[in-house]
Amino acid sequence: MSTSTTAAPPGVHRPDPVRPRRRTLRRPEMIAAYLFVAPFFVVFLAMVVAPLVYSGYLSLFREQLVGRTVWVGLGNYADALADPEFLGGVLRVLRFFAIQVPVMLGLAVLFALVLDSGRLRLQRFVRLSIFVPYAVPSVIAALMWGYLYGPDFGPFAQLAEAVGASAPQFLSDRWALASIANIVTWGFVGYNMIILYAALRSVPTELYEAARIDGANEARIAWSVKLPTIRPALLLTLIFSVIGSLQLFNEPNLLRNLAPNVIGAAYTPNLYAYNLAFVNQEINYSAAIAFLLGLVIMIVSYVVQLGSQRRERRS
């Protein structure tokens, strides 16, 4: 079978094919588009960019005892890097991250897998029950758990007194960090579970059916099929957890009244910067502490993301 093409008659010019023209915005449309996005940029510049620029400017000065502010350049940053209280707070929140985040994400993954299995009764009620603690503001949660931890008036202390035992010291030097980790875990397991559960629901069911045909049980499907497919969601929750752990503030700040000898003014970097600025009135040094904390958060988040990407390439 052969095909033939009809050539144009001699002397007749065949017009070029008409190409669709890209529609360009007219000037009134461009102005309207900029007007729609202008409120966001105004608020963003006023509430985020301008305070950051001003804080960076303040961190380069130091107020002397005689009441005169002098330029010190990176002097505040050098002092912060040699400040044992700041370094101790950074190490404490890193230890908090190493202990609390694996427990929280492990529980979130477990709950998400159980809900996704479809074999749980009252699934909507269970899902809502796990998520509800996230709806409780962190300040309210810290106050509530502070009451539970109370060595004199808390229910655990009253129960121990009723059975003739000593009250548990949840806010002692040994257990204070674990008690704070319990509050954060209680509040954020549901949030991370919802993210992971939504990622699981987007996985094609054909993958599960193919694995079952190959003889895989539910545990094997969860480990070899479900978890690898939701790896981006796991990485997202991990980075959010890094940022949240290093910015720990509300819980230790509110529990200080119950354990002032254990939870000091520099228990976490955020708490240290807050007390420097609003209690000691060292605004310049506090700004430098805040910028260094932001740098630590960026470095740790980048290391976590880079490690995850390298592990994914190897696999």
For each residue, the residues with C-beta under 8 A, 3 or more apart:
1:
2:
3:
4:
5:
6:
7:
8: 12 13 14
9: 12
10:
11:
12: 8 9
13: 8
14: 8
15: 18
16:
17:
18: 15
19:
20:
21:
22:
23:
24:
25: 29 30 33
26: 29 30
27: 30 31
28: 31 32
29: 25 26 32 33
30: 25 26 27 33 34
31: 27 28 34 35
32: 28 29 35 36
33: 25 29 30 36 37
34: 30 31 37 38
35: 31 32 38
36: 32 33 39
37: 33 34 40 41
38: 34 35 41 42
39: 36 42 43
40: 37 43 44
41: 37 38 44 45
42: 38 39 45 46
43: 39 40 46 47
44: 40 41 47 48 49
45: 41 42 48 49 50
46: 42 43 49 50
47: 43 44 50 51
48: 44 45 51 52
49: 44 45 46 52 53
50: 45 46 47 53 54
51: 47 48 54 55
52: 48 49 55 56
53: 49 50 56 57
54: 50 51 57 58
55: 51 52 58 59 287 290 291
56: 52 53 59 60 287 291
57: 53 54 60 61
58: 54 55 61 283 284 287
59: 55 56 76 77 284 285 287 288 291
60: 56 57 71 72 73 74 76 284
61: 57 58 69 70 71 72 284
62: 69 70 72 75 76 284 285
63: 67 68 69 282 283 284
64: 67 68 69 70
65:
66:
67: 63 64
68: 63 64
69: 61 62 63 64 284
70: 61 62 64
71: 60 61
72: 60 61 62 75 76
73: 60
74: 60 77 78
75: 62 72 78 79
76: 59 60 62 72 79 80 284 285 287 288
77: 59 74 80 81 288 291 292
78: 74 75 81 82
79: 75 76 82 83 285 288
80: 76 77 83 86 285 288 289 292
81: 77 78 87 292
82: 78 79
83: 79 80 86 87
84: 87 88
85: 88 89 266 272
86: 80 83 89 90 266 269 272 289 292
87: 81 83 84 90 91
88: 84 85 91 92 266
89: 85 86 92 93 266 267 268 269 271 272
90: 86 87 93 94 246 269 293 296
91: 87 88 94 95
92: 88 89 95 96 177 267 268
93: 89 90 96 97 245 246 248 268 269
94: 90 91 97 98 246 300
95: 91 92 98 99 177
96: 92 93 99 100 177 180 181 245 248
97: 93 94 100 101 241 242 245 246 300
98: 94 95 101 102
99: 95 96 102 103 177 178 181
100: 96 97 103 104 181 184 185 245
101: 97 98 104 105 238 241 242 245
102: 98 99 105 106
103: 99 100 106 107 181 185
104: 100 101 107 108 184 185 188 189 192 241
105: 101 102 108 109 192 234 237 238 241
106: 102 103 109 110
107: 103 104 110 111 185 189 193
108: 104 105 111 112 189 190 192 193 195 196 237
109: 105 106 112 113 196 227 234
110: 106 107 113 114
111: 107 108 114 115 130 189 193 197
112: 108 109 115 116 193 196 197 200
113: 109 110 116 117 200 222 226
114: 110 111 117 120
115: 111 112 120 123 126 127 193 197
116: 112 113 197 200 201 226
117: 113 114 120 218
118: 123
119:
120: 114 115 117 123 126
121:
122: 125 126
123: 115 118 120 126 127
124: 127 128
125: 122 128 129
126: 115 120 122 123 129 130
127: 115 123 124 130 131 193 197
128: 124 125 131 132
129: 125 126 132
130: 111 126 127 133 189 190 193
131: 127 128 134 135 190 191 193 194
132: 128 129 135 136 190
133: 130 136 141 186 187 189 190
134: 131 187 188 190 191
135: 131 132
136: 132 133 140 141 144 187
137: 140 141
138: 141 142 187 250 251
139: 142 143 250 254
140: 136 137 143 144
141: 133 136 137 138 144 145 183 186 187 251
142: 138 139 145 146 183 250 251 254 255
143: 139 140 146 147 254
144: 136 140 141 147 148
145: 141 142 148 149 179 182 183 186
146: 142 143 149 150 254 255 257 258
147: 143 144 150 153 154
148: 144 145 154 155 156
149: 145 146 154 156 170 171 179 255 258
150: 146 147 153 154 157 258
151: 154 157 167 168 169 170 171 258
152: 157 167
153: 147 150 157 158
154: 147 148 149 150 151 157 158 167
155: 148 158 159
156: 148 149 159 160 167 168 170
157: 150 151 152 153 154 160 161 167 168
158: 153 154 155 161 162
159: 155 156 162 163
160: 156 157 163 165 166 167 168
161: 157 158 164 165 167
162: 158 159
163: 159 160
164: 161
165: 160 161
166: 160
167: 151 152 154 156 157 160 161
168: 151 156 157 160
169: 151 172 174 175
170: 149 151 156 175 176 179
171: 149 151 175 176 179 255 258 259 262 263
172: 169 175 176 259 262
173: 176 262
174: 169
175: 169 170 171 172 178 179
176: 170 171 172 173 179 180 255 259 262 263
177: 92 95 96 99 180 181
178: 99 175 181 182
179: 145 149 170 171 175 176 182 183 255
180: 96 176 177 183 184 248 251 252 255
181: 96 99 100 103 177 178 184 185
182: 145 178 179 185 186
183: 141 142 145 179 180 186 187 251
184: 100 104 180 181 187 188 244 245 248 251
185: 100 103 104 107 181 182 188 189
186: 133 141 145 182 183 189
187: 133 134 136 138 141 183 184 190 191
188: 104 134 184 185 191 192 241 244
189: 104 107 108 111 130 133 185 186 192 193
190: 108 130 131 132 133 134 187 193 194
191: 131 134 187 188 194 195
192: 104 105 108 188 189 195 196 237 240 241
193: 107 108 111 112 115 127 130 131 189 190 196 197
194: 131 190 191 197 198
195: 108 191 192 198 199 233 236 237
196: 108 109 112 192 193 199 200 230 233 234 237
197: 111 112 115 116 127 193 194 200 201
198: 194 195 201 202 233
199: 195 196 202 203 229 230 232 233
200: 112 113 116 196 197 203 226 230
201: 116 197 198
202: 198 199
203: 199 200 207 208 225 226 229 230
204: 207
205: 208 209
206: 209 210
207: 203 204 210 211 225 229
208: 203 205 211 212 221 225
209: 205 206 212 213
210: 206 207 213 214
211: 207 208 214 216 220 221 224 225
212: 208 209 215 216 221
213: 209 210
214: 210 211
215: 212
216: 211 212 220 221 224 225
217: 220 221
218: 117 221 222
219: 222 223
220: 211 216 217 223 224
221: 208 211 212 216 217 218 224 225 226
222: 113 218 219 225 226 227
223: 219 220 226 227
224: 211 216 220 221 227 228
225: 203 207 208 211 216 221 222 228 229
226: 113 116 200 203 221 222 223 229 230
227: 109 222 223 224 230 231 234
228: 224 225 231 315
229: 199 203 207 225 226
230: 196 199 200 203 226 227 233 234
231: 227 228 234 235 308 312
232: 199 235 236
233: 195 196 198 199 230 236 237
234: 105 109 196 227 230 231 237 238
235: 231 232 238 239 304 305 308
236: 195 232 233 239 240
237: 105 108 192 195 196 233 234 240 241
238: 101 105 234 235 241 242 304 308
239: 235 236 242 243 301 304 305
240: 192 236 237 243 244
241: 97 101 104 105 188 192 237 238 244 245
242: 97 101 238 239 245 246 297 300 301 304
243: 239 240 246 247 297 301
244: 184 188 240 241 247 248
245: 93 96 97 100 101 184 241 242 248
246: 90 93 94 97 242 243 269 293 296 297 300
247: 243 244 270 293 297
248: 93 96 180 184 244 245 251 252 268 270 271
249: 252 253 268 270 271 274
250: 138 139 142 253 254
251: 138 141 142 180 183 184 248 254 255
252: 180 248 249 255 256 263 267 268 271
253: 249 250 256 271 274
254: 139 142 143 146 250 251 257
255: 142 146 149 171 176 179 180 251 252 258 259 263
256: 252 253 259 260 263 264 267
257: 146 254 260
258: 146 149 150 151 171 255
259: 171 172 176 255 256 262 263
260: 256 257 263 264
261:
262: 171 172 173 176 259
263: 171 176 252 255 256 259 260 267
264: 256 260 267
265: 271 272 275 279
266: 85 86 88 89 271 272 275
267: 89 92 252 256 263 264 271 272
268: 89 92 93 248 249 252 271 272
269: 86 89 90 93 246 272 273 289 292 293 296
270: 247 248 249 273 274 293
271: 89 248 249 252 253 265 266 267 268 274 275
272: 85 86 89 265 266 267 268 269 275 276 289
273: 269 270 276 277 286 289 290 293
274: 249 253 270 271 277 278 279 286
275: 265 266 271 272 278 279 280
276: 272 273 279 280 282 285 286 289
277: 273 274 280 281 282 283 286 287
278: 274 275 281
279: 265 274 275 276
280: 275 276 277
281: 277 278
282: 63 276 277 285 286
283: 58 63 277 286 287
284: 58 59 60 61 62 63 69 76 287 288
285: 59 62 76 79 80 276 282 288 289
286: 273 274 276 277 282 283 289 290
287: 55 56 58 59 76 277 283 284 290 291
288: 59 76 77 79 80 284 285 291 292
289: 80 86 269 272 273 276 285 286 292 293
290: 55 273 286 287 293 294
291: 55 56 59 77 287 288 294 295
292: 77 80 81 86 269 288 289 295 296
293: 90 246 247 269 270 273 289 290 296 297
294: 290 291 297 298
295: 291 292 298 299
296: 90 246 269 292 293 299 300
297: 242 243 246 247 293 294 300 301
298: 294 295 301 302
299: 295 296 302 303
300: 94 97 242 246 296 297 303 304
301: 239 242 243 297 298 304 305
302: 298 299 305 306
303: 299 300 306 307
304: 235 238 239 242 300 301 307 308
305: 235 239 301 302 308 309
306: 302 303 309 310
307: 303 304 310 311
308: 231 235 238 304 305 311 312
309: 305 306 312 313
310: 306 307 313 314
311: 307 308 314 315
312: 231 308 309 315
313: 309 310
314: 310 311
315: 228 311 312
